[in-house]
């Protein structure tokens, strides 16, 4: 959120890479993303999506999966 605040962002998309090749979100990923979205609401910064990408080109969108 610090970068979003410093850049006066009103929304962000978060991403990270899974080296395993399987983009299935862990329960910890889901919990942290929900907490990030809650913090964003307090700060007025919408978390549009969290995307997991892999070296194989597979990806998972939390928005598409209904986690956001």
Residue pairs with C-beta under 8 A, 6 or more apart in sequence:
1 12
1 36
1 39
1 40
1 43
1 45
3 9
4 12
4 40
4 43
4 45
5 43
5 45
9 45
10 44
10 45
10 46
11 45
11 46
11 47
11 48
12 40
12 45
12 46
12 47
12 48
13 47
13 48
13 49
13 50
13 51
14 33
14 36
14 47
14 49
14 50
14 51
15 50
15 51
15 52
15 53
16 52
16 53
17 52
17 53
17 54
17 55
18 52
18 53
18 54
19 54
19 55
20 54
21 54
21 55
21 56
21 58
22 54
22 58
23 52
23 53
23 54
23 58
23 59
23 60
24 52
24 60
25 33
25 50
25 52
25 60
25 62
25 65
25 67
29 50
29 52
30 62
30 67
33 47
33 50
33 62
33 67
33 68
34 67
34 68
36 47
36 50
37 47
37 68
40 46
40 47
47 68
48 63
48 68
49 61
49 62
49 63
49 68
50 61
50 62
50 63
50 67
50 68
51 59
51 60
51 61
51 62
52 59
52 60
53 59
62 68
